[in-house]
Amino acid sequence: MIKETAWVIAVEGDSVTVEAAIKSTCNACEAQSDCGTGVISRAIAPKTQQLTLRTPMTVKVGQKVIVGIPEAGVLSASAWLYLLPLLTFIGAYSAFMAALESGGIVHELWATVPSAMVTYLVYRLIAYKLRRVESAKYRPVLLGASDDKQ
């Protein structure tokens, strides 16, 4: 279970909206004072993220809570969103190259454009599927609460 500390910002029935600070790995790097990437990530990246979830736990606005996301869900969603489109692009590119070479066209650019379009469509389909699935392995849960205030 991946755990993160967050603060309750709204409570409505059994729905709780929490807000967590987004941490950058640049803060832990020794070269952060000399690195342009760290400066850009701190300037552009949002500082907090909000998440609404259901819980039987009683919490109050301003209360510190621990939110958990199952690791299996993160790994599964990552494979769906990164690995499958990559394999789709490689397969589509190979298929388009074979079809174009048999037609006498041998330039790689002609296979790249339709392969990118097919990959984009597959990515959108996967994203739609993941948004619609109501699997517990993708749902964050409230693990606990403390009496600490912001």
N, C-alpha and C positions, 0 to 999 in steps of 0.2 A: 504494500500500500504506500503510495506517495502521499506524504503529509505536508500541509502548508498551514501557517497561521493566518487567520483573517479576522475581520471585525464585522459584527452584524450592523448593517445600516438600515434595514427595514424588516419588519415582521408583519405578515398578513396571514392569519390562520395558521396552517401548517407549512406555509411557504416562507422561507427566510432568504433575504438577499444579503450576501456577504461581500466584502471588499478586501482584496489582498494586494500587498505591494509586490510588484514584479521585480524579481532580482535578476541582475545581469551577472554573467560570469566575469565580466570585465572588472568588477569591483574586487575580485580576488587575485587578479593578475599583478605581478610585480612591475610590469612595464606600463601600467595604466597612465602614468604621467607623460610618457613619450609616445603613446599610441593614438593615432587618429581615429581608429575604429572605436575605441572606448569613448572618446569625446562625442562622436556621432551617435553612438547607441544611447548615451545618457541624454543627449539633446533631443533626439527624435522619438525614442521609445516611450510609450505611455507609462506612467508611474504606478498606476493601480489598475486592477481589473475587477469587475463585478460579476457575481455568479448567483443565480437564484436556484435554490434547491428545496426539496421537501424533507421535513424531519418531524418526528414525534416529540423531539426534545423541546423543552420550554427555554427560550432565550430572550434576551432583551436587547434593544438597540444600544450600540456602543460596547457590547460584550465581546470579549476575545474568544474565538472558537478555533478548533482544529478541523480542517476539511481534508478528507482523504479521497484519492482517486485510485482505483485499482490499477496496478501495473499492467495486468493482462490487457486491459482496455486501451491503455496508452500504446502498448506495443502492437496490438492488433490494428488500431486506427492508423498508426504510423506505417505499417506494412501496406494497408489498403491505400493510403493516400500518397505514398512515396514509391514503394516497390512495384505495385501493379501498373501505375502509369509509365514507369521506366521500362518495364518489360513490354508494355503495349507499344511504346515508341519503337523499341528495337524490333519487335515483330512486324509492326506496320511498315517500318522503313525497309526491312528485308523484303517484305512482300511487294511493296511498291517498286523497289529497285529491280526485282526479278521481272515484274510485269513490264516496266519501262524498258529494260534491256532487251526483252523479247520483241518489243516494238521498235527497237533501234535507237532509243534515247538512252544515253549513258551518263548524263550529267547528274550529280548527286542532289543538286538543289531541287530538281523536279520531284524527287522522292521525299525531300525534307518537309515541304509545305503540307502535302496531304497527311503525312505521318504526324505532324504537329497538330493538325486539325482533329485527327482521330484520337490522339492522346488527350487533347483538351476535352473532347466529348466524353471519353472514358472517365477522366478526372471529375467532371461535373456529375456524371452518373454515380460515381462512388460517393462524392460529397452528399448528394441527395439521399442515397441509401443510408449513409451514416447518420444523417440528421433525422431520418424517419424511424430508425431502429430504436426500440425501447428496451435495450439490453442493460441489465444491471452492471455489466462489465465496463460500460462507458459512463455511467452515472456517478457523479461525485456524491459523497455522503458526509454528514456532520458526525465527527467522531467524538467530540467532547467540547465542553465549554469551561471557562474559568471565570472568576469574579473580577479579573483585571479589566480596567477601563482604558480607553485610548490615552 
